[in-house]
Amino acid sequence: MYTNVCKHCYKVFKSRIRTFTCKNCRQIDDDHFDDIEAYLKEYPNSNALQISEALGITAYEVLNYLKEGRLHISKGKFEQL
Ligand SMILES: [Zn+2]
């Protein structure tokens, strides 16, 4: 079992796989992820701060998608901050 901290509501919860999102926030997570993906398609050279400002998602959250390995930057250069 892993002890995880939800990146949306900061709730501490346990799960069998390592994850950054609790069950309650799964929908928010998917919505934000879709937004980021769409944004990067249009502006492939954005960094986490620009995405954060454009979409109203914290830079911390954007970076977490990278850490989770969900966000793949195919084109351009993705600067962490
Ligand atoms: Zn949560």
PDB file of the backbone (N, CA, C, O) and the ligand in Angstrom, with CONECT records:
HET     ZN  A 101       1
ATOM      1  N   MET A   1       0.838  -1.208   0.000  1.00  0.00           N
ATOM      2  CA  MET A   1       0.000   0.000   0.000  1.00  0.00           C
ATOM      3  C   MET A   1       0.868   1.252   0.000  1.00  0.00           C
ATOM      4  O   MET A   1       1.899   1.311   0.670  1.00  0.00           O
ATOM      5  N   TYR A   2       0.444   2.225  -0.744  1.00  0.00           N
ATOM      6  CA  TYR A   2       1.136   3.502  -0.769  1.00  0.00           C
ATOM      7  C   TYR A   2       0.318   4.542  -0.019  1.00  0.00           C
ATOM      8  O   TYR A   2      -0.912   4.502  -0.014  1.00  0.00           O
ATOM      9  N   THR A   3       1.012   5.461   0.606  1.00  0.00           N
ATOM     10  CA  THR A   3       0.331   6.610   1.183  1.00  0.00           C
ATOM     11  C   THR A   3       0.503   7.763   0.207  1.00  0.00           C
ATOM     12  O   THR A   3       1.626   8.152  -0.114  1.00  0.00           O
ATOM     13  N   ASN A   4      -0.593   8.297  -0.254  1.00  0.00           N
ATOM     14  CA  ASN A   4      -0.557   9.350  -1.266  1.00  0.00           C
ATOM     15  C   ASN A   4      -1.181  10.627  -0.732  1.00  0.00           C
ATOM     16  O   ASN A   4      -1.989  10.606   0.196  1.00  0.00           O
ATOM     17  N   VAL A   5      -0.789  11.733  -1.336  1.00  0.00           N
ATOM     18  CA  VAL A   5      -1.432  13.007  -1.030  1.00  0.00           C
ATOM     19  C   VAL A   5      -2.077  13.509  -2.313  1.00  0.00           C
ATOM     20  O   VAL A   5      -1.407  13.672  -3.333  1.00  0.00           O
ATOM     21  N   CYS A   6      -3.361  13.750  -2.255  1.00  0.00           N
ATOM     22  CA  CYS A   6      -4.076  14.227  -3.439  1.00  0.00           C
ATOM     23  C   CYS A   6      -3.588  15.629  -3.785  1.00  0.00           C
ATOM     24  O   CYS A   6      -3.520  16.502  -2.919  1.00  0.00           O
ATOM     25  N   LYS A   7      -3.248  15.840  -5.054  1.00  0.00           N
ATOM     26  CA  LYS A   7      -2.711  17.140  -5.442  1.00  0.00           C
ATOM     27  C   LYS A   7      -3.821  18.182  -5.586  1.00  0.00           C
ATOM     28  O   LYS A   7      -3.527  19.371  -5.714  1.00  0.00           O
ATOM     29  N   HIS A   8      -5.071  17.769  -5.567  1.00  0.00           N
ATOM     30  CA  HIS A   8      -6.167  18.723  -5.693  1.00  0.00           C
ATOM     31  C   HIS A   8      -6.691  19.166  -4.326  1.00  0.00           C
ATOM     32  O   HIS A   8      -6.760  20.363  -4.047  1.00  0.00           O
ATOM     33  N   CYS A   9      -7.057  18.213  -3.480  1.00  0.00           N
ATOM     34  CA  CYS A   9      -7.654  18.576  -2.194  1.00  0.00           C
ATOM     35  C   CYS A   9      -6.703  18.328  -1.027  1.00  0.00           C
ATOM     36  O   CYS A   9      -7.043  18.606   0.123  1.00  0.00           O
ATOM     37  N   TYR A  10      -5.495  17.797  -1.323  1.00  0.00           N
ATOM     38  CA  TYR A  10      -4.449  17.551  -0.324  1.00  0.00           C
ATOM     39  C   TYR A  10      -4.867  16.548   0.747  1.00  0.00           C
ATOM     40  O   TYR A  10      -4.309  16.510   1.844  1.00  0.00           O
ATOM     41  N   LYS A  11      -5.856  15.747   0.399  1.00  0.00           N
ATOM     42  CA  LYS A  11      -6.258  14.686   1.304  1.00  0.00           C
ATOM     43  C   LYS A  11      -5.215  13.569   1.258  1.00  0.00           C
ATOM     44  O   LYS A  11      -4.688  13.251   0.192  1.00  0.00           O
ATOM     45  N   VAL A  12      -4.918  12.976   2.417  1.00  0.00           N
ATOM     46  CA  VAL A  12      -4.001  11.843   2.464  1.00  0.00           C
ATOM     47  C   VAL A  12      -4.821  10.564   2.379  1.00  0.00           C
ATOM     48  O   VAL A  12      -5.787  10.381   3.119  1.00  0.00           O
ATOM     49  N   PHE A  13      -4.428   9.691   1.475  1.00  0.00           N
ATOM     50  CA  PHE A  13      -5.196   8.458   1.313  1.00  0.00           C
ATOM     51  C   PHE A  13      -4.256   7.323   0.911  1.00  0.00           C
ATOM     52  O   PHE A  13      -3.138   7.558   0.454  1.00  0.00           O
ATOM     53  N   LYS A  14      -4.721   6.111   1.084  1.00  0.00           N
ATOM     54  CA  LYS A  14      -3.904   4.944   0.744  1.00  0.00           C
ATOM     55  C   LYS A  14      -4.460   4.270  -0.499  1.00  0.00           C
ATOM     56  O   LYS A  14      -5.670   4.251  -0.728  1.00  0.00           O
ATOM     57  N   SER A  15      -3.558   3.720  -1.294  1.00  0.00           N
ATOM     58  CA  SER A  15      -4.015   2.990  -2.467  1.00  0.00           C
ATOM     59  C   SER A  15      -2.976   1.944  -2.846  1.00  0.00           C
ATOM     60  O   SER A  15      -1.837   1.994  -2.382  1.00  0.00           O
ATOM     61  N   ARG A  16      -3.369   1.009  -3.681  1.00  0.00           N
ATOM     62  CA  ARG A  16      -2.476  -0.061  -4.042  1.00  0.00           C
ATOM     63  C   ARG A  16      -1.424   0.401  -5.061  1.00  0.00           C
ATOM     64  O   ARG A  16      -0.301  -0.102  -5.083  1.00  0.00           O
ATOM     65  N   ILE A  17      -1.808   1.359  -5.893  1.00  0.00           N
ATOM     66  CA  ILE A  17      -0.822   1.909  -6.819  1.00  0.00           C
ATOM     67  C   ILE A  17      -0.530   3.348  -6.435  1.00  0.00           C
ATOM     68  O   ILE A  17      -1.354   4.015  -5.811  1.00  0.00           O
ATOM     69  N   ARG A  18       0.660   3.823  -6.817  1.00  0.00           N
ATOM     70  CA  ARG A  18       1.028   5.193  -6.514  1.00  0.00           C
ATOM     71  C   ARG A  18       0.209   6.132  -7.390  1.00  0.00           C
ATOM     72  O   ARG A  18       0.166   5.978  -8.611  1.00  0.00           O
ATOM     73  N   THR A  19      -0.438   7.101  -6.760  1.00  0.00           N
ATOM     74  CA  THR A  19      -1.257   8.028  -7.526  1.00  0.00           C
ATOM     75  C   THR A  19      -1.241   9.388  -6.857  1.00  0.00           C
ATOM     76  O   THR A  19      -0.916   9.503  -5.675  1.00  0.00           O
ATOM     77  N   PHE A  20      -1.588  10.409  -7.605  1.00  0.00           N
ATOM     78  CA  PHE A  20      -1.548  11.763  -7.074  1.00  0.00           C
ATOM     79  C   PHE A  20      -2.940  12.363  -6.957  1.00  0.00           C
ATOM     80  O   PHE A  20      -3.091  13.547  -6.657  1.00  0.00           O
ATOM     81  N   THR A  21      -3.944  11.549  -7.192  1.00  0.00           N
ATOM     82  CA  THR A  21      -5.307  12.061  -7.200  1.00  0.00           C
ATOM     83  C   THR A  21      -6.225  11.110  -6.463  1.00  0.00           C
ATOM     84  O   THR A  21      -6.233   9.912  -6.745  1.00  0.00           O
ATOM     85  N   CYS A  22      -7.006  11.629  -5.515  1.00  0.00           N
ATOM     86  CA  CYS A  22      -7.954  10.770  -4.812  1.00  0.00           C
ATOM     87  C   CYS A  22      -9.172  10.517  -5.691  1.00  0.00           C
ATOM     88  O   CYS A  22      -9.336  11.139  -6.740  1.00  0.00           O
ATOM     89  N   LYS A  23     -10.016   9.601  -5.250  1.00  0.00           N
ATOM     90  CA  LYS A  23     -11.177   9.210  -6.061  1.00  0.00           C
ATOM     91  C   LYS A  23     -12.102  10.387  -6.336  1.00  0.00           C
ATOM     92  O   LYS A  23     -12.641  10.532  -7.433  1.00  0.00           O
ATOM     93  N   ASN A  24     -12.277  11.234  -5.306  1.00  0.00           N
ATOM     94  CA  ASN A  24     -13.192  12.371  -5.444  1.00  0.00           C
ATOM     95  C   ASN A  24     -12.739  13.372  -6.505  1.00  0.00           C
ATOM     96  O   ASN A  24     -13.558  14.072  -7.100  1.00  0.00           O
ATOM     97  N   CYS A  25     -11.442  13.431  -6.732  1.00  0.00           N
ATOM     98  CA  CYS A  25     -10.901  14.453  -7.622  1.00  0.00           C
ATOM     99  C   CYS A  25     -10.538  13.904  -9.002  1.00  0.00           C
ATOM    100  O   CYS A  25      -9.995  14.620  -9.843  1.00  0.00           O
ATOM    101  N   ARG A  26     -10.838  12.654  -9.217  1.00  0.00           N
ATOM    102  CA  ARG A  26     -10.476  12.016 -10.479  1.00  0.00           C
ATOM    103  C   ARG A  26     -11.033  12.783 -11.688  1.00  0.00           C
ATOM    104  O   ARG A  26     -10.360  12.938 -12.706  1.00  0.00           O
ATOM    105  N   GLN A  27     -12.262  13.253 -11.552  1.00  0.00           N
ATOM    106  CA  GLN A  27     -12.909  13.975 -12.661  1.00  0.00           C
ATOM    107  C   GLN A  27     -12.208  15.304 -12.945  1.00  0.00           C
ATOM    108  O   GLN A  27     -11.967  15.658 -14.099  1.00  0.00           O
ATOM    109  N   ILE A  28     -11.884  16.034 -11.870  1.00  0.00           N
ATOM    110  CA  ILE A  28     -11.151  17.297 -12.022  1.00  0.00           C
ATOM    111  C   ILE A  28      -9.830  17.028 -12.721  1.00  0.00           C
ATOM    112  O   ILE A  28      -9.413  17.756 -13.622  1.00  0.00           O
ATOM    113  N   ASP A  29      -9.191  15.965 -12.277  1.00  0.00           N
ATOM    114  CA  ASP A  29      -7.890  15.611 -12.816  1.00  0.00           C
ATOM    115  C   ASP A  29      -7.967  15.373 -14.324  1.00  0.00           C
ATOM    116  O   ASP A  29      -7.136  15.870 -15.084  1.00  0.00           O
ATOM    117  N   ASP A  30      -8.969  14.610 -14.744  1.00  0.00           N
ATOM    118  CA  ASP A  30      -9.116  14.324 -16.167  1.00  0.00           C
ATOM    119  C   ASP A  30      -9.421  15.593 -16.959  1.00  0.00           C
ATOM    120  O   ASP A  30      -8.900  15.787 -18.057  1.00  0.00           O
ATOM    121  N   ASP A  31     -10.264  16.449 -16.396  1.00  0.00           N
ATOM    122  CA  ASP A  31     -10.603  17.714 -17.067  1.00  0.00           C
ATOM    123  C   ASP A  31      -9.359  18.569 -17.260  1.00  0.00           C
ATOM    124  O   ASP A  31      -9.100  19.079 -18.350  1.00  0.00           O
ATOM    125  N   HIS A  32      -8.604  18.715 -16.194  1.00  0.00           N
ATOM    126  CA  HIS A  32      -7.395  19.545 -16.263  1.00  0.00           C
ATOM    127  C   HIS A  32      -6.394  18.961 -17.251  1.00  0.00           C
ATOM    128  O   HIS A  32      -5.752  19.683 -18.013  1.00  0.00           O
ATOM    129  N   PHE A  33      -6.277  17.648 -17.219  1.00  0.00           N
ATOM    130  CA  PHE A  33      -5.328  16.999 -18.110  1.00  0.00           C
ATOM    131  C   PHE A  33      -5.702  17.255 -19.572  1.00  0.00           C
ATOM    132  O   PHE A  33      -4.840  17.553 -20.399  1.00  0.00           O
ATOM    133  N   ASP A  34      -6.985  17.138 -19.879  1.00  0.00           N
ATOM    134  CA  ASP A  34      -7.442  17.404 -21.248  1.00  0.00           C
ATOM    135  C   ASP A  34      -7.131  18.836 -21.657  1.00  0.00           C
ATOM    136  O   ASP A  34      -6.693  19.097 -22.777  1.00  0.00           O
ATOM    137  N   ASP A  35      -7.365  19.768 -20.721  1.00  0.00           N
ATOM    138  CA  ASP A  35      -7.090  21.183 -20.991  1.00  0.00           C
ATOM    139  C   ASP A  35      -5.618  21.398 -21.313  1.00  0.00           C
ATOM    140  O   ASP A  35      -5.276  22.085 -22.275  1.00  0.00           O
ATOM    141  N   ILE A  36      -4.761  20.810 -20.506  1.00  0.00           N
ATOM    142  CA  ILE A  36      -3.321  20.988 -20.690  1.00  0.00           C
ATOM    143  C   ILE A  36      -2.880  20.395 -22.024  1.00  0.00           C
ATOM    144  O   ILE A  36      -2.095  20.994 -22.758  1.00  0.00           O
ATOM    145  N   GLU A  37      -3.394  19.224 -22.317  1.00  0.00           N
ATOM    146  CA  GLU A  37      -3.031  18.568 -23.561  1.00  0.00           C
ATOM    147  C   GLU A  37      -3.437  19.414 -24.762  1.00  0.00           C
ATOM    148  O   GLU A  37      -2.669  19.581 -25.709  1.00  0.00           O
ATOM    149  N   ALA A  38      -4.652  19.943 -24.709  1.00  0.00           N
ATOM    150  CA  ALA A  38      -5.150  20.773 -25.804  1.00  0.00           C
ATOM    151  C   ALA A  38      -4.316  22.044 -25.929  1.00  0.00           C
ATOM    152  O   ALA A  38      -4.007  22.493 -27.032  1.00  0.00           O
ATOM    153  N   TYR A  39      -3.961  22.610 -24.793  1.00  0.00           N
ATOM    154  CA  TYR A  39      -3.172  23.842 -24.785  1.00  0.00           C
ATOM    155  C   TYR A  39      -1.800  23.602 -25.400  1.00  0.00           C
ATOM    156  O   TYR A  39      -1.309  24.426 -26.171  1.00  0.00           O
ATOM    157  N   LEU A  40      -1.184  22.476 -25.061  1.00  0.00           N
ATOM    158  CA  LEU A  40       0.158  22.179 -25.563  1.00  0.00           C
ATOM    159  C   LEU A  40       0.157  21.856 -27.054  1.00  0.00           C
ATOM    160  O   LEU A  40       1.168  22.028 -27.735  1.00  0.00           O
ATOM    161  N   LYS A  41      -0.979  21.388 -27.555  1.00  0.00           N
ATOM    162  CA  LYS A  41      -1.077  21.136 -28.978  1.00  0.00           C
ATOM    163  C   LYS A  41      -1.001  22.464 -29.724  1.00  0.00           C
ATOM    164  O   LYS A  41      -0.402  22.574 -30.794  1.00  0.00           O
ATOM    165  N   GLU A  42      -1.636  23.472 -29.115  1.00  0.00           N
ATOM    166  CA  GLU A  42      -1.676  24.780 -29.747  1.00  0.00           C
ATOM    167  C   GLU A  42      -0.392  25.574 -29.499  1.00  0.00           C
ATOM    168  O   GLU A  42       0.111  26.265 -30.386  1.00  0.00           O
ATOM    169  N   TYR A  43       0.127  25.459 -28.273  1.00  0.00           N
ATOM    170  CA  TYR A  43       1.343  26.192 -27.907  1.00  0.00           C
ATOM    171  C   TYR A  43       2.395  25.232 -27.360  1.00  0.00           C
ATOM    172  O   TYR A  43       2.608  25.157 -26.150  1.00  0.00           O
ATOM    173  N   PRO A  44       3.049  24.502 -28.259  1.00  0.00           N
ATOM    174  CA  PRO A  44       3.963  23.434 -27.815  1.00  0.00           C
ATOM    175  C   PRO A  44       5.171  23.923 -27.022  1.00  0.00           C
ATOM    176  O   PRO A  44       5.806  23.129 -26.328  1.00  0.00           O
ATOM    177  N   ASN A  45       5.498  25.188 -27.106  1.00  0.00           N
ATOM    178  CA  ASN A  45       6.690  25.665 -26.391  1.00  0.00           C
ATOM    179  C   ASN A  45       6.389  26.290 -25.034  1.00  0.00           C
ATOM    180  O   ASN A  45       7.223  27.000 -24.474  1.00  0.00           O
ATOM    181  N   SER A  46       5.218  26.030 -24.517  1.00  0.00           N
ATOM    182  CA  SER A  46       4.853  26.625 -23.232  1.00  0.00           C
ATOM    183  C   SER A  46       5.606  25.972 -22.084  1.00  0.00           C
ATOM    184  O   SER A  46       6.003  24.810 -22.172  1.00  0.00           O
ATOM    185  N   ASN A  47       5.797  26.709 -21.031  1.00  0.00           N
ATOM    186  CA  ASN A  47       6.319  26.087 -19.819  1.00  0.00           C
ATOM    187  C   ASN A  47       5.206  25.991 -18.776  1.00  0.00           C
ATOM    188  O   ASN A  47       4.096  26.481 -18.982  1.00  0.00           O
ATOM    189  N   ALA A  48       5.522  25.363 -17.677  1.00  0.00           N
ATOM    190  CA  ALA A  48       4.498  25.081 -16.668  1.00  0.00           C
ATOM    191  C   ALA A  48       3.814  26.356 -16.162  1.00  0.00           C
ATOM    192  O   ALA A  48       2.616  26.359 -15.883  1.00  0.00           O
ATOM    193  N   LEU A  49       4.581  27.421 -16.052  1.00  0.00           N
ATOM    194  CA  LEU A  49       4.007  28.669 -15.547  1.00  0.00           C
ATOM    195  C   LEU A  49       3.013  29.273 -16.525  1.00  0.00           C
ATOM    196  O   LEU A  49       1.962  29.777 -16.130  1.00  0.00           O
ATOM    197  N   GLN A  50       3.356  29.216 -17.802  1.00  0.00           N
ATOM    198  CA  GLN A  50       2.447  29.748 -18.821  1.00  0.00           C
ATOM    199  C   GLN A  50       1.151  28.946 -18.866  1.00  0.00           C
ATOM    200  O   GLN A  50       0.063  29.513 -18.963  1.00  0.00           O
ATOM    201  N   ILE A  51       1.275  27.649 -18.796  1.00  0.00           N
ATOM    202  CA  ILE A  51       0.098  26.786 -18.780  1.00  0.00           C
ATOM    203  C   ILE A  51      -0.751  27.115 -17.556  1.00  0.00           C
ATOM    204  O   ILE A  51      -1.973  27.237 -17.637  1.00  0.00           O
ATOM    205  N   SER A  52      -0.074  27.252 -16.433  1.00  0.00           N
ATOM    206  CA  SER A  52      -0.747  27.564 -15.190  1.00  0.00           C
ATOM    207  C   SER A  52      -1.551  28.860 -15.298  1.00  0.00           C
ATOM    208  O   SER A  52      -2.702  28.925 -14.866  1.00  0.00           O
ATOM    209  N   GLU A  53      -0.938  29.877 -15.871  1.00  0.00           N
ATOM    210  CA  GLU A  53      -1.622  31.164 -15.996  1.00  0.00           C
ATOM    211  C   GLU A  53      -2.763  31.107 -16.999  1.00  0.00           C
ATOM    212  O   GLU A  53      -3.826  31.688 -16.779  1.00  0.00           O
ATOM    213  N   ALA A  54      -2.537  30.408 -18.097  1.00  0.00           N
ATOM    214  CA  ALA A  54      -3.548  30.353 -19.148  1.00  0.00           C
ATOM    215  C   ALA A  54      -4.771  29.545 -18.741  1.00  0.00           C
ATOM    216  O   ALA A  54      -5.893  29.875 -19.126  1.00  0.00           O
ATOM    217  N   LEU A  55      -4.559  28.496 -17.969  1.00  0.00           N
ATOM    218  CA  LEU A  55      -5.658  27.570 -17.683  1.00  0.00           C
ATOM    219  C   LEU A  55      -6.186  27.674 -16.255  1.00  0.00           C
ATOM    220  O   LEU A  55      -7.198  27.061 -15.915  1.00  0.00           O
ATOM    221  N   GLY A  56      -5.498  28.451 -15.423  1.00  0.00           N
ATOM    222  CA  GLY A  56      -5.939  28.550 -14.042  1.00  0.00           C
ATOM    223  C   GLY A  56      -5.669  27.280 -13.248  1.00  0.00           C
ATOM    224  O   GLY A  56      -6.366  26.981 -12.279  1.00  0.00           O
ATOM    225  N   ILE A  57      -4.655  26.540 -13.666  1.00  0.00           N
ATOM    226  CA  ILE A  57      -4.241  25.328 -12.966  1.00  0.00           C
ATOM    227  C   ILE A  57      -2.891  25.645 -12.331  1.00  0.00           C
ATOM    228  O   ILE A  57      -2.069  26.318 -12.955  1.00  0.00           O
ATOM    229  N   THR A  58      -2.643  25.187 -11.127  1.00  0.00           N
ATOM    230  CA  THR A  58      -1.369  25.544 -10.498  1.00  0.00           C
ATOM    231  C   THR A  58      -0.199  24.885 -11.243  1.00  0.00           C
ATOM    232  O   THR A  58      -0.324  23.790 -11.791  1.00  0.00           O
ATOM    233  N   ALA A  59       0.944  25.591 -11.242  1.00  0.00           N
ATOM    234  CA  ALA A  59       2.136  25.057 -11.897  1.00  0.00           C
ATOM    235  C   ALA A  59       2.545  23.747 -11.240  1.00  0.00           C
ATOM    236  O   ALA A  59       3.035  22.832 -11.902  1.00  0.00           O
ATOM    237  N   TYR A  60       2.338  23.669  -9.943  1.00  0.00           N
ATOM    238  CA  TYR A  60       2.638  22.452  -9.195  1.00  0.00           C
ATOM    239  C   TYR A  60       1.872  21.260  -9.778  1.00  0.00           C
ATOM    240  O   TYR A  60       2.407  20.161  -9.923  1.00  0.00           O
ATOM    241  N   GLU A  61       0.603  21.517 -10.105  1.00  0.00           N
ATOM    242  CA  GLU A  61      -0.213  20.448 -10.665  1.00  0.00           C
ATOM    243  C   GLU A  61       0.272  20.059 -12.063  1.00  0.00           C
ATOM    244  O   GLU A  61       0.339  18.879 -12.408  1.00  0.00           O
ATOM    245  N   VAL A  62       0.607  21.078 -12.859  1.00  0.00           N
ATOM    246  CA  VAL A  62       1.101  20.806 -14.206  1.00  0.00           C
ATOM    247  C   VAL A  62       2.348  19.919 -14.138  1.00  0.00           C
ATOM    248  O   VAL A  62       2.480  18.957 -14.894  1.00  0.00           O
ATOM    249  N   LEU A  63       3.258  20.257 -13.221  1.00  0.00           N
ATOM    250  CA  LEU A  63       4.486  19.487 -13.091  1.00  0.00           C
ATOM    251  C   LEU A  63       4.218  18.066 -12.610  1.00  0.00           C
ATOM    252  O   LEU A  63       4.947  17.131 -12.942  1.00  0.00           O
ATOM    253  N   ASN A  64       3.160  17.926 -11.825  1.00  0.00           N
ATOM    254  CA  ASN A  64       2.812  16.596 -11.356  1.00  0.00           C
ATOM    255  C   ASN A  64       2.376  15.679 -12.493  1.00  0.00           C
ATOM    256  O   ASN A  64       2.645  14.478 -12.471  1.00  0.00           O
ATOM    257  N   TYR A  65       1.704  16.252 -13.481  1.00  0.00           N
ATOM    258  CA  TYR A  65       1.319  15.437 -14.638  1.00  0.00           C
ATOM    259  C   TYR A  65       2.560  14.916 -15.342  1.00  0.00           C
ATOM    260  O   TYR A  65       2.589  13.787 -15.832  1.00  0.00           O
ATOM    261  N   LEU A  66       3.579  15.754 -15.382  1.00  0.00           N
ATOM    262  CA  LEU A  66       4.846  15.334 -15.985  1.00  0.00           C
ATOM    263  C   LEU A  66       5.463  14.199 -15.180  1.00  0.00           C
ATOM    264  O   LEU A  66       5.914  13.200 -15.739  1.00  0.00           O
ATOM    265  N   LYS A  67       5.477  14.365 -13.864  1.00  0.00           N
ATOM    266  CA  LYS A  67       6.073  13.365 -12.982  1.00  0.00           C
ATOM    267  C   LYS A  67       5.342  12.046 -13.099  1.00  0.00           C
ATOM    268  O   LYS A  67       5.951  10.978 -13.040  1.00  0.00           O
ATOM    269  N   GLU A  68       4.020  12.128 -13.268  1.00  0.00           N
ATOM    270  CA  GLU A  68       3.223  10.920 -13.394  1.00  0.00           C
ATOM    271  C   GLU A  68       3.482  10.223 -14.718  1.00  0.00           C
ATOM    272  O   GLU A  68       3.119   9.062 -14.911  1.00  0.00           O
ATOM    273  N   GLY A  69       4.117  10.952 -15.625  1.00  0.00           N
ATOM    274  CA  GLY A  69       4.391  10.378 -16.934  1.00  0.00           C
ATOM    275  C   GLY A  69       3.197  10.412 -17.862  1.00  0.00           C
ATOM    276  O   GLY A  69       3.186   9.735 -18.890  1.00  0.00           O
ATOM    277  N   ARG A  70       2.179  11.202 -17.504  1.00  0.00           N
ATOM    278  CA  ARG A  70       0.983  11.258 -18.353  1.00  0.00           C
ATOM    279  C   ARG A  70       1.147  12.267 -19.475  1.00  0.00           C
ATOM    280  O   ARG A  70       0.590  12.124 -20.563  1.00  0.00           O
ATOM    281  N   LEU A  71       1.940  13.304 -19.169  1.00  0.00           N
ATOM    282  CA  LEU A  71       2.068  14.399 -20.107  1.00  0.00           C
ATOM    283  C   LEU A  71       3.339  14.191 -20.921  1.00  0.00           C
ATOM    284  O   LEU A  71       4.446  14.203 -20.382  1.00  0.00           O
ATOM    285  N   HIS A  72       3.170  14.006 -22.189  1.00  0.00           N
ATOM    286  CA  HIS A  72       4.350  13.835 -23.034  1.00  0.00           C
ATOM    287  C   HIS A  72       4.473  15.034 -23.954  1.00  0.00           C
ATOM    288  O   HIS A  72       3.547  15.368 -24.694  1.00  0.00           O
ATOM    289  N   ILE A  73       5.609  15.664 -23.898  1.00  0.00           N
ATOM    290  CA  ILE A  73       5.848  16.812 -24.750  1.00  0.00           C
ATOM    291  C   ILE A  73       6.549  16.314 -25.996  1.00  0.00           C
ATOM    292  O   ILE A  73       7.737  15.991 -25.972  1.00  0.00           O
ATOM    293  N   SER A  74       5.804  16.256 -27.080  1.00  0.00           N
ATOM    294  CA  SER A  74       6.389  15.694 -28.288  1.00  0.00           C
ATOM    295  C   SER A  74       7.165  16.745 -29.070  1.00  0.00           C
ATOM    296  O   SER A  74       8.237  16.480 -29.615  1.00  0.00           O
ATOM    297  N   LYS A  75       6.598  17.935 -29.109  1.00  0.00           N
ATOM    298  CA  LYS A  75       7.232  18.991 -29.888  1.00  0.00           C
ATOM    299  C   LYS A  75       7.695  20.085 -28.961  1.00  0.00           C
ATOM    300  O   LYS A  75       7.117  20.304 -27.897  1.00  0.00           O
ATOM    301  N   GLY A  76       8.753  20.779 -29.376  1.00  0.00           N
ATOM    302  CA  GLY A  76       9.181  21.938 -28.619  1.00  0.00           C
ATOM    303  C   GLY A  76       9.879  21.567 -27.332  1.00  0.00           C
ATOM    304  O   GLY A  76      10.151  20.398 -27.059  1.00  0.00           O
ATOM    305  N   LYS A  77      10.156  22.575 -26.562  1.00  0.00           N
ATOM    306  CA  LYS A  77      10.918  22.389 -25.349  1.00  0.00           C
ATOM    307  C   LYS A  77      10.024  22.745 -24.175  1.00  0.00           C
ATOM    308  O   LYS A  77       9.420  23.817 -24.153  1.00  0.00           O
ATOM    309  N   PHE A  78       9.940  21.868 -23.221  1.00  0.00           N
ATOM    310  CA  PHE A  78       9.129  22.128 -22.053  1.00  0.00           C
ATOM    311  C   PHE A  78      10.033  22.473 -20.893  1.00  0.00           C
ATOM    312  O   PHE A  78      10.752  21.619 -20.375  1.00  0.00           O
ATOM    313  N   GLU A  79       9.992  23.730 -20.487  1.00  0.00           N
ATOM    314  CA  GLU A  79      10.810  24.127 -19.353  1.00  0.00           C
ATOM    315  C   GLU A  79      10.008  23.929 -18.082  1.00  0.00           C
ATOM    316  O   GLU A  79       8.818  24.237 -18.022  1.00  0.00           O
ATOM    317  N   GLN A  80      10.670  23.421 -17.090  1.00  0.00           N
ATOM    318  CA  GLN A  80       9.954  23.115 -15.858  1.00  0.00           C
ATOM    319  C   GLN A  80       9.353  24.369 -15.230  1.00  0.00           C
ATOM    320  O   GLN A  80       8.182  24.384 -14.850  1.00  0.00           O
ATOM    321  N   LEU A  81      10.163  25.416 -15.126  1.00  0.00           N
ATOM    322  CA  LEU A  81       9.615  26.656 -14.592  1.00  0.00           C
ATOM    323  C   LEU A  81      10.288  27.844 -15.249  1.00  0.00           C
ATOM    324  O   LEU A  81       9.964  28.989 -14.934  1.00  0.00           O
TER     325      LEU A  81
HETATM  326 ZN    ZN A 101      -8.695  14.954  -3.871  1.00  0.00          ZN2+
END
